[in-house]
Amino acid sequence: MHFDDMELMQLQFCMSETKKMMMHPSEHRRHASITKKIEAEMQRRKEATGAYTMEGVLRQLNEQLKNTEHWDSE
């Protein structure tokens, strides 16, 4: 499964919201395992590409703008 940076950040947010609704200890263990994997991937991307930093966000926004301008010119 492949998530872009924004999708991964959204998934992290969803995980934090669903934690509030969990009752059974086994749910907490699975949730913690998934959350740990999400956070590890986010950290890996931050170190590798600068994702989730100001520079990384600006770079992604510039790429999105270029793609939008390309679509507008067609």
Summary of the structure (lengths in Angstrom):
residues: 74
radius of gyration: 16.2
end to end distance: 31.5
largest distance: 54.4
contacts: 163
relative contact order: 0.11
helix: 81%
strand: 0%
